[in-house]
């Protein structure tokens, strides 16, 4: 999930990712946040702690954004299967149920 602390739809999506991570972690789900904040890691770390984010967050940059097709808008979320194949791409806010419908079959196939 490409996101930033200053992005309202990104912040709105995060509780859903927290819930999905908690619910499906035992089945192998790994939510990864890629912060595109430019103000440094301190603000991101504070945001993670304040919001109880239970999944890893890495700092992105222009190169990472380019590697994923030149991210133009956030949030942009990719659903990736166990083999590393991109299954879907979502630009903009999505309800947690949308992601849940996509990940359940992927988690079932081991």
Beta strands, then each sheet from edge to edge (+ up, - down):
strand 1: 2-3
strand 2: 32-35
strand 3: 56-59
strand 4: 76-80
strand 5: 86-91
sheet 1: 1+ 2+ 3+
sheet 2: 4+ 5-
end
